[in-house]
Amino acid sequence: MIVSWLPFLVLVGIWLWYSRASRRSSSGTSWVDLYEQQVAENRRTNALLERIAAALEKPSPG
């Protein structure tokens, strides 16, 4: 009975190993680094959008 489950367990083990290996990016950056980069990019985008909104809210001369 255990022998019949062996191929399935091997496949599950390979799948788990592959999924963990694929989580690591090729450049070696961690998820925390990627998250921090995304937060920084979102802050820059937000600042630019606020500048655009402020420019649009100014009354036009004339």
N, C-alpha and C positions, 0 to 999 in steps of 0.2 A: 504494500500500500504506500509506504514512504517513497519507494523507488518511482512510483508513478507520479508523485508530486515533484520530484527532483527537477525535471525540465522546466516546469512552471516556476519554481522557486529561483532557478538560475536566470530565467528571463526577467523576473521581477527584480532580482539583484542587479542585473545589467542595466535595466531601465532606471533604477534608483541611482546607480553610479553615473550613468550618462546624464540624467537630469541635474545632478549636483555639479558635474563637470561643466555643463553648458551654462550654468548660472554665472560662472566666472567669465568676465569679458576677456577678450583677447589682449587688451591693453593692460590688464591687471588692476583696473580700478574696481573698487568695491561698490556695493549698492549705496553705501553712505556717501561716497564721493559723487556718484551719479545724482543722488538726491540733492546734495548741496549745490551741484552745478545747475540742476533744474530750478532750484529755489532762487539762485542768483539770476538766472535768465528771466524768471518770472518777475523778479523785482525790477530789472531793467525795463522789461516790457511795460510793467505797470507805471513806471516813471514816465516813459515816453507817451503812454496813453493819457496820463494826467496832464502832460504838457499840451497835447493836442486838444484835450477837453477845455483847458484854460484858454487856449488861443481861440477856440470856437465860441466861448462864452463872452469874450471881449466884444463890446459894442463896436461895430464898424464905423469909422469916421465918415460922416456924410449924411 
